[in-house]
């Protein structure tokens, strides 16, 4: 069903884009066919790249960046053309009511409009590539609780998606920025690993450089199960992180970190996400944080069962207008929520899935400050 939907959307996108760009243009039919085939290939470029087989190194990086750039370019072009045409037809509808004799637009005007749309799309696609490849900006939030006796600094990273597509330079920049914050705790809320071990050894080794006074804690997202859970366990050990699979850990700051695996994909290994087991040893006086990759898990909790859940998964939409789909399927998009007396923070993520690009959904490194309650 999913593949069928992708096929239909690709054909619709190609058909509409080709028609609006090539209609009434002085080109031979053969050239129009070639351009249409090229646009169709760009629409399905993600499928070619994800089926990457043994390809790695510079060849894969070149294929990945060029292919995804073309895909995002034509996707955004499709969105902009639709938006432009809706606005234009609304204006024409009004004009016809005012002056029925107004002449339709000329081919020259249409070519100018297409050129402007192409330039805008190329500019925004290039900016999206910059947003996806740069080191994420720091986002800070402060939460207050009477369970906190002294300030605690927590850094949250989600959705790094360590893979052949991720730049070593970007990852090193993320690690340096995190360590320079001198955090008490670092939380890795899933979708950290997204490729076979042999292709990400250097990235995994770099992750072992994360430093926190009271520990680095991780749980699994959906992509960890796609690449193989046993392999993921080995990589987390190499990173020197405390992996939480339906279990918890009390830190020196009286903060209890509980972690559950992705509650849907964990079924692949015939297990489940068990919040009661994860909170078994949690003192009632401790500030309880739940690591759950998917934000919607908070809806399964009883009121006040935890103090804070940190999640990722949505990427904040990553590329507009996927924001609406991410919100529709998850119930939450990004930022801070209050649910049944509990706080939920959904990060837009520090990396990307698929194209190393972001549009109207910037990546982030999240600094969560826990402070004593202000009476």
For each residue, the residues with C-beta under 8 A, 3 or more apart:
1: 4 5
2: 5 6
3: 6 7
4: 1 7 8
5: 1 2 8 9
6: 2 3 9 10 47
7: 3 4 10 11
8: 4 5 11 12
9: 5 6 12 13
10: 6 7 13 14 40 43 44
11: 7 8 14 15 40
12: 8 9 15 16
13: 9 10 16 17 43 74 75 78
14: 10 11 17 18 36 39 40 43
15: 11 12 18 19
16: 12 13 19 20 78 81 82
17: 13 14 20 21 39 74 77 78 81
18: 14 15 21 22 32 35 36 39
19: 15 16 22 23
20: 16 17 23 81 85 114
21: 17 18 25 35 81 114
22: 18 19 25 27 32 35 36
23: 19 20 110
24: 107 110
25: 21 22 32 107 111
26: 107
27: 22 31 32 35
28: 31 32
29: 32 33
30: 33 34
31: 27 28 34 35
32: 18 22 25 27 28 29 35 36
33: 29 30 36 37
34: 30 31 37 38
35: 18 21 22 27 31 32 38 39
36: 14 18 22 32 33 39 40
37: 33 34 40 41
38: 34 35 41 42
39: 14 17 18 35 36 42 43 74
40: 10 11 14 36 37 43 44
41: 37 38 44 45
42: 38 39 45 67 70 71 73 74
43: 10 13 14 39 40 71 74 75
44: 10 40 41 47 48
45: 41 42 48 49 67 68 70 71
46: 49 50 67 68 71 354 355
47: 6 44 50 51
48: 44 45 51 63 67
49: 45 46 52 63 64 67 68 354
50: 46 47 354
51: 47 48
52: 49 55 56 60 164
53:
54:
55: 52 59 60 63
56: 52 59 60 164 199
57: 60 61 164
58: 61 62
59: 55 56 62 63
60: 52 55 56 57 63 64 164 165
61: 57 58 64 65 164 165
62: 58 59 65 66
63: 48 49 55 59 60 66 67
64: 49 60 61 67 68 164 165 356
65: 61 62 68 69 129 165 356
66: 62 63 69 70
67: 42 45 46 48 49 63 64 70 71
68: 45 46 49 64 65 71 72 354 355 356 357
69: 65 66 72 73 125 129 355 357
70: 42 45 66 67 73 74
71: 42 43 45 46 67 68 74 75 355
72: 68 69 75 76 125 128 319 355 357 359
73: 42 69 70 76 77 121 122 125
74: 13 17 39 42 43 70 71 77 78
75: 13 43 71 72 78 79 319
76: 72 73 79 80 121 124 125 128 319 359
77: 17 73 74 80 81 117 118 121
78: 13 16 17 74 75 81 82
79: 75 76 82 83 320 321
80: 76 77 83 84 117 120 121
81: 16 17 20 21 77 78 84 85 117
82: 16 78 79 85 86
83: 79 80 86 87
84: 80 81 87 88 113 117
85: 20 81 82 88 89
86: 82 83 89 90
87: 83 84 90 91
88: 84 85 91 92
89: 85 86 92 93
90: 86 87 93 94
91: 87 88 94 95
92: 88 89 95 96
93: 89 90 96 97
94: 90 91 97 98
95: 91 92 98 99 102
96: 92 93 99 100 102
97: 93 94 100
98: 94 95
99: 95 96 102
100: 96 97
101:
102: 95 96 99
103:
104:
105: 109 110 113
106: 109 110
107: 24 25 26 110 111
108: 111 112
109: 105 106 112 113
110: 23 24 105 106 107 113 114
111: 25 107 108 114 115
112: 108 109 115 116
113: 84 105 109 110 116 117
114: 20 21 110 111 117 118
115: 111 112 118 119
116: 112 113 119 120
117: 77 80 81 84 113 114 120 121
118: 77 114 115 121 122
119: 115 116 122 123
120: 80 116 117 123 124
121: 73 76 77 80 117 118 124 125
122: 73 118 119 125 126
123: 119 120 126 127
124: 76 120 121 127 128 359
125: 69 72 73 76 121 122 128 129 357
126: 122 123 129 130
127: 123 124 130 131 359
128: 72 76 124 125 131 132 319 355 357 358 359
129: 65 69 125 126 132 133 356 357
130: 126 127 133 134
131: 127 128 134 357 358 359 362 363
132: 128 129 352 355 356 357 358 363
133: 129 130 167 170 356
134: 130 131 170
135: 170 173 174 177
136: 174 177 350 362 363 364 365
137: 362 363 364 365
138: 177 181 364 365 366 367
139: 364 365 366 367
140: 366 367 368 369
141: 336 345 366 367 368 369
142: 368 369 370 371
143: 308 343 368 369 370 371
144: 148 370 371 372 373 374
145: 148 287 307 370 371 372 373
146: 372 373
147: 254 285 286 287 307
148: 144 145 151 152 253 254 255 287 370 371 372 373
149: 254 372
150: 253 372
151: 148 369 370 371 372
152: 148 184 185 253 255 287 369 370
153: 181 182 183 184 185 367 368 369 370
154: 183 184 185 186 187 255 289 367 368 369 370
155: 178 181 183 185 186 187 212 365 366 367 368
156: 186 187 189 310 345 347 365 366 367 368
157: 160 174 178 186 187 188 189 192 347 350 365 366
158: 188 189 190 191 221 293 310 311 312 313 347 349 350
159: 190 191 192 221 312 313 315 347 349 350 351 352 353
160: 157 166 171 174 188 191 192 349 350 351
161: 165 166 191 192 194 223 351 352 353
162: 166 171 192 193 194 195 200 203 204 207 351
163: 166 194 195 199 200
164: 52 56 57 60 61 64 195 199 200
165: 60 61 64 65 161 356
166: 160 161 162 163 170 171 203 351 356
167: 133 170 171 356
168: 171 172 202 203 206
169: 172 173
170: 133 134 135 166 167 173 174
171: 160 162 166 167 168 174 175 203 206 207
172: 168 169 175 176 206
173: 135 169 170 176 177
174: 135 136 157 160 170 171 177 178 350 365
175: 171 172 178 179 206 207 209 210
176: 172 173 179 180
177: 135 136 138 173 174 180 181 365
178: 155 157 174 175 181 183 186 210 365
179: 175 176 182 209 210 211
180: 176 177
181: 138 153 155 177 178 367
182: 153 179 213
183: 153 154 155 178 186 212 213 367
184: 152 153 154 212 213 214 251 253
185: 152 153 154 155 212 213 214 215 216 217 251 253 255 257
186: 154 155 156 157 178 183 210 212 215 216 217
187: 154 155 156 157 216 217 218 257 289 291 310
188: 157 158 160 192 216 217 218 219 241 291
189: 156 157 158 218 219 221 291 292 293 310 311 312 347
190: 158 159 218 219 220 221 222 223 224 262 291 292 293 311 312 313
191: 158 159 160 161 194 221 222 223 224 293 312 313 349 353
192: 157 159 160 161 162 188 207 218 221 224
193: 162 200 204 223 224 227 231 232 235 236
194: 161 162 163 191 223 224 226 227 353
195: 162 163 164 199 200 227
196: 199 200 227 231
197: 200 201 204 231 234 235
198: 201
199: 56 163 164 195 196
200: 162 163 164 193 195 196 197 203 204 235
201: 197 198 204 205
202: 168 205 206
203: 162 166 168 171 200 206 207
204: 162 193 197 200 201 207 208 235 238 239
205: 201 202 208 238
206: 168 171 172 175 202 203 209
207: 162 171 175 192 203 204 210 238 239 241
208: 204 205 238 239 240
209: 175 179 206
210: 175 178 179 186 207 216 239 241
211: 179 216
212: 155 183 184 185 186 215 216
213: 182 183 184 185
214: 184 185 251 252 253 255
215: 185 186 212 242 249 251 257
216: 185 186 187 188 210 211 212 239 240 241 242
217: 185 186 187 188 241 242 243 244 249 257 259 291
218: 187 188 189 190 192 236 239 241 242 243 244 259 291
219: 188 189 190 243 244 245 259 260 261 291 292 293
220: 190 224 225 229 232 243 245 261 262 266 293
221: 158 159 189 190 191 192 224 262 265 293 294 312 313
222: 190 191 225 226 262 264 265 293 294 313
223: 161 190 191 193 194 226 227 353
224: 190 191 192 193 194 220 221 227 229 232 261 262 265
225: 220 222 228 229 232 261 262 265 266 268 269
226: 194 222 223 265
227: 193 194 195 196 223 224 231 232
228: 225 231 232
229: 220 224 225 232 233 268 269
230: 233 234
231: 193 196 197 227 228 234 235
232: 193 220 224 225 227 228 229 235 236
233: 229 230 236 237 243
234: 197 230 231 237 238
235: 193 197 200 204 231 232 238 239
236: 193 218 232 233 239 241 243
237: 233 234 240 243
238: 204 205 207 208 234 235
239: 204 207 208 210 216 218 235 236
240: 208 216 237
241: 188 207 210 216 217 218 236
242: 215 216 217 218 249
243: 217 218 219 220 233 236 237 259
244: 217 218 219 247 248 249 257 258 259 260 278 291
245: 219 220 259 260 261
246: 259 260 261 271 273 274 277 278
247: 244 258 259 277 278 280
248: 244 256 257 258 259 278 279 280 281 282
249: 215 217 242 244 256 257
250: 254 255 256 281 282 283 286
251: 184 185 214 215 254 255 256 257
252: 214
253: 148 150 152 184 185 214
254: 147 148 149 250 251 283 285 286 287
255: 148 152 154 185 214 250 251 286 287 289 370
256: 248 249 250 251 279 281 282 283 286 287 288 289
257: 185 187 215 217 244 248 249 251 289 291
258: 244 247 248 275 278 279 282 288 289 290 291 306
259: 217 218 219 243 244 245 246 247 248 278 290 291 292
260: 219 244 245 246 263 273 274 275 278 290 291 292 297
261: 219 220 224 225 245 246 265 266 271 273 293
262: 190 220 221 222 224 225 265 266 273 293 294
263: 260 266 272 273 292 294 297 300
264: 222 267 294
265: 221 222 224 225 226 261 262 268
266: 220 225 261 262 263 269 271 272 273
267: 264 270 271 272
268: 225 229 265
269: 225 229 266
270: 267
271: 246 261 266 267
272: 263 266 267
273: 246 260 261 262 263 266 292 297
274: 246 260 277 278
275: 258 260 278 279 290 297 300 301 305
276: 279 280
277: 246 247 274 280
278: 244 246 247 248 258 259 260 274 275 290
279: 248 256 258 275 276 282 288 305 306
280: 247 248 276 277
281: 248 250 256
282: 248 250 256 258 279 286 288
283: 250 254 256 286
284:
285: 147 254
286: 147 250 254 255 256 282 283
287: 145 147 148 152 254 255 256 307 308 370
288: 256 258 279 282 305 306 307 308
289: 154 187 255 256 257 258 306 307 308 309 310
290: 258 259 260 275 278 297 298 301 306 308 309 310
291: 187 188 189 190 217 218 219 244 257 258 259 260 310
292: 189 190 219 259 260 263 273 295 297 298 309 310 311
293: 158 189 190 191 219 220 221 222 261 262 311 312 313
294: 221 222 262 263 264 297 311 313 330
295: 292 298 309 311 312 313 314 330 331 332 344 346
296: 299 330 331 332
297: 260 263 273 275 290 292 294 300 301 309 311
298: 290 292 295 301 309 311 339 340 342 344
299: 296 331 339
300: 263 275 297
301: 275 290 297 298 305 306 309 340 342
302: 305 340
303: 340 341 342
304: 340 341 342
305: 275 279 288 301 302 342
306: 258 279 288 289 290 301 309 342
307: 145 147 287 288 289 342 343
308: 143 287 288 289 290 342 343 344 345 368
309: 289 290 292 295 297 298 301 306 342 343 344 345
310: 156 158 187 189 289 290 291 292 345 347 368
311: 158 189 190 292 293 294 295 297 298 332 344 345 346 347
312: 158 159 189 190 191 221 293 295 315 346 347 348 349
313: 158 159 190 191 221 222 293 294 295 330 346
314: 295 317 326 327 330 332 333 334 346 348 349
315: 159 312 318 326 348 349 352 353 358 361
316: 323 326 333 334 348 349 361 362
317: 314 320 321 322 323 324 325 326 327 333 334 360 361
318: 315 322 326 348 349 352 353 357 358 359 361
319: 72 75 76 128 322 355 357 358 359 360 361
320: 79 317 323 359 360 361
321: 79 317 324 325
322: 317 318 319 325 326
323: 316 317 320 326 327 333 360 361
324: 317 321 327 328
325: 317 321 322 328 329
326: 314 315 316 317 318 322 323 329 330 333
327: 314 317 323 324 330 331 332 333
328: 324 325
329: 325 326
330: 294 295 296 313 314 326 327 333
331: 295 296 299 327
332: 295 296 311 314 327 337 344 346
333: 314 316 317 323 326 327 330 346
334: 314 316 317 346 347 348 361
335: 345 346
336: 141 343 344 345
337: 332 343 344 345 346
338: 341 342 343 344
339: 298 299 342 343 344
340: 298 301 302 303 304
341: 303 304 338
342: 298 301 303 304 305 306 307 308 309 338 339
343: 143 307 308 309 336 337 338 339
344: 295 298 308 309 311 332 336 337 338 339
345: 141 156 308 309 310 311 335 336 337 366 368
346: 295 311 312 313 314 332 333 334 335 337
347: 156 157 158 159 189 310 311 312 334 350 364 366
348: 312 314 315 316 318 334 361 362 363 364
349: 158 159 160 191 312 314 315 316 318 352 363 364
350: 136 157 158 159 160 174 347 363 364 365
351: 159 160 161 162 166 363
352: 132 159 161 315 318 349 355 356 357 358 363
353: 159 161 191 194 223 315 318
354: 46 49 50 68
355: 46 68 69 71 72 128 132 319 352
356: 64 65 68 129 132 133 165 166 167 352
357: 68 69 72 125 128 129 131 132 318 319 352
358: 128 131 132 315 318 319 352 361 362 363
359: 72 76 124 127 128 131 318 319 320
360: 317 319 320 323
361: 315 316 317 318 319 320 323 334 348 358
362: 131 136 137 316 348 358
363: 131 132 136 137 348 349 350 351 352 358
364: 136 137 138 139 347 348 349 350
365: 136 137 138 139 155 156 157 174 177 178 350
366: 138 139 140 141 155 156 157 345 347
367: 138 139 140 141 153 154 155 156 181 183
368: 140 141 142 143 153 154 155 156 308 310 345
369: 140 141 142 143 151 152 153 154
370: 142 143 144 145 148 151 152 153 154 255 287
371: 142 143 144 145 148 151 374
372: 144 145 146 148 149 150 151
373: 144 145 146 148
374: 144 371
375:
